[in-house]
Amino acid sequence: RASESEGEKEAIVADFHKKIKDAFEVFDHESNNTVDVREIGTIIRSLGCCPTEGELHDLIAEVEEEEPTGFIRYEKFLPVMTKVLLERKYRPIPEDVLLRAFEVLDTAKHGFLTKEELIKYMTEEGEPFSQEEMEEMLSAAIDPESNSINYKEYITMMVIDEN
Amino acid sequence: MGSSTSAPHRFAFQNAEHAFKAAALIQRWYRRYMARLEMRRRCTWSIFQSIEYAGQQDQVKLHDFFSYLVDHFTPRNHNERDFLNRMFTEERFAQDSEMEKSSDFESIEVPDSYTGPRLSFPLLPDQATALVEAFRLKQQLHARYVLNLLYETRKHLAQLPNINRVSTCYSEEITVCGDLHGQLDDLIFIFYKNGLPSPERAYVFNGDFVDRGKESVEILMVLFAFMLVYPKEFHLNRGNHEDHMVNLRYGFTKEVLHKYKTHGKKILRTLQDVFCWLPLATLVDEKVLVLHGGISDRTDLEFLAKLDRHKIVSTLRCKMRKESTKQEEEKKTANQPSSAQEPTPWFLPQSRSLPSTPFHLRPDKAHRAGRSCSIPCPGALDRQELSRHARRSVDLELERCRQQAGFPGIKESEEPSPLASGPDPESGELLEPTQEEWRQVVDILWSDPMAQEGCKANTVRGGGCYFGPDVTQQLLERYSLQLLIRSHECKPEGYEFCHNRKVLTIFSASNYYEVGSNRGAYVKLGPSLTPHIVQYQANKGTHLLTMRQRISRVEESALRALRKKLFAHSSDLLDEFKKHDADKTGIISLSDWAAAVESVLHLGLPWRMLRPQLVNSSTDNMLEYKTWLESLAKEQLSRENIQSSLLEKLYRNRSNLETIFRIIDSDHSGFISLDEFRQTWKLFSSHMNIDISDDCICDLARSIDFNKDGQIDINEFLEAFRLVEQSCSEGRDSACPQSTDTSDGGPSSPDPH
């Protein structure tokens, strides 16, 4: 029985390796098994993980060279990322939890957040957005007529779009 | 310090904590969402790029093959000779027929009903400006003025050096623009945003003005007009698309013939000449080098400055001067050994080592094969030895093709080479470039930078090199330069620095692959020569879309193109899938699917990432491959009367076919005979390993409704493809042959909107 699960595990690991390689290669522009460190977040997230910025920084520290070169090598990235996937770390956020988060911010319980409120929270609380990130979110989230975001609808729309 | 005051504090603190956590959660989720979008965008980009480059490779392969055929094929009789002559002879304007040229346009009458712009020479600035305005209003310039303008352009270009020199002393700022590819909107936008050319506002346009976009003619007219009006301030560099052979495939030839039905051929002939006279590079303040593609470790600016650029008609074909053996010997010792690897022509054995079995060498062949192209010449080996060996295997290959195509075997006749498409060199006329000249020009027009050090053959494009930061450094040092500006590659942001900011890629055709796919950019240089980049996207619509919507649109377009490609390889894919299905269950794993698809298509795409978009019929990570292939076919086919496998093969080679047609139809009449079509198809299909019987070709011909007089209307034939394409994307209805519009071909060109 132990050997069965070993075999299973091997197959799973092999599968992870292929996924990781594919994602990595998308950003390996010169086909020399390195990617720019600034793309690591995108790669990790596209593999199904949802780390915070802080967790991301820790991961990067693990895969970086001892003297950071600005590039991450595949050889260092693969084992670390495989472990992350095996341990199912940084799981994505379920829809209902996301909804509750919005509701927390919606102190007046209106069912929507005004543009100003959204900006305030996203740029001052948590792990603040950059201006670019904020603008991008606003462009899709804010209803220009009411200048507010109906977060329930927004979540539904985003989730559908993803799938 | 009573508890009554701490409770509200505690409450507030908890609230704040909640808000903090909630915000962090939302941000975390959002960043993941954006990352996935970014991944999709990158994948989409690779799809477009890989399809584009694969097409370019094909193009080069095709022409290499034809070149070889020209050099080695010995037609046995008049008919064969004529046929091949027509296929392969490049039409060249003889240098001395000035008279002929001037009467080319003077005799053309412009009717009073013509409301477009009228030009008079010498051209004045407002005439150039008026041209821009006229084209913006979708007017078309009359053929007479086109030819007149081209005539004046040629005269002007012929007295320019290969490398133009510009200085910021005279015009304070210089604007460098990259590829435009027939996208007039972008050019108009640049002039609008940056200002029209003037003595104070110099411009350098860095090649690839034509092909793919639909207004290449108009772009050329505007660029040439401004060049004539401001000769000191307005400069053009040649790109790899300023080449009539490339134009055959990528749409410019088609555009000209469509817009100018009577005089199109004349215009094309004249353009062929004009393109050869375009300068190769521009040097700004002796410090910034601007050229279209890139460099190689052999790039020699002094050599480039001295060669006769007019001799290089097309960078796709190189014909060497026929030299006596003595001259070849001398040349061999004079030539420096190449450090960059030359791409091996695809029809030679892949390995660089020589074939071991000795073949019969026909003595006459060896002699005649003194001229050839694209044969790699590694310095170490004896050059003649290598050539002989290489040619032996090619002979064998050629013989096989000939036999398959139904041509009789070659007799060892004393017939001299019939296809001397250039004049006899012994008579003193040297109209062909040397191998070195050709290579130097190909390098600067086709090469791409890479991150690794070194210099290697650019196998993706099929011509030029990949050059590393060390090569750049070397060149900049050797000529005391500080920056290399090039174009040639589409970039999402319209520009990109590399090699330690020593190389700048600038690309000015926005939305190149699809609406929303990329920005365009241009770069301004002042006296300090600090590059200042301006980006734009010449399409109002995209600003209103969110990034998500933009990415989705582009992605859909890319996936459509990719599915077409997959369909075109259905038989090969089926074979490959079966290899992974030893037990004949009809099912394979998705992992195997990815491996199989890559081994057939060779596009280097991240198939696992793309899989969810291409395969939606899998369960438990397993796929019923036959069903999947059928669903692909359903998308692409609508007419059951055309055999699907035949269609698939033709479809795959559509661009090649079209190019071949246009080559055969050298007088651009739009007609070729059924016989010529069959012969060409046989030759072509035998070499491409396509297995189609003569009967099938005839059936196909009948079903596409050829004229009964045995002539094939090229346009009709190609319409048939577009029909299938169109009706597939529309869904069901069989469109009747008359009701198609004239959208350009090519897998990734967007519909006009």
Interface residues (C-beta under 8 A of the other chain):
Chain A: D15 K18 K19 D22 A23 E25 V26 F27 H29 E30 N32 G41 T42 I43 I44 R45 S46 C49 C50 P51 T52 E53 P92 I93 V97 L98 R100 A101 F102 V104 L105 Y121 M122 E125 G126 E127 P128 F129 E133 E136 M137 S139 A140 M158 D161 E162
Chain B: H18 A19 F20 K21 A22 A23 A24 L25 I26 Q27 R28 W29 Y30 R31 R32 Y33 M34 A35 R36 E38 M39 R42 C43 S46 M450 A451 Q452 T546 M547 R548 S591 A594 P606 W607 R608 M609
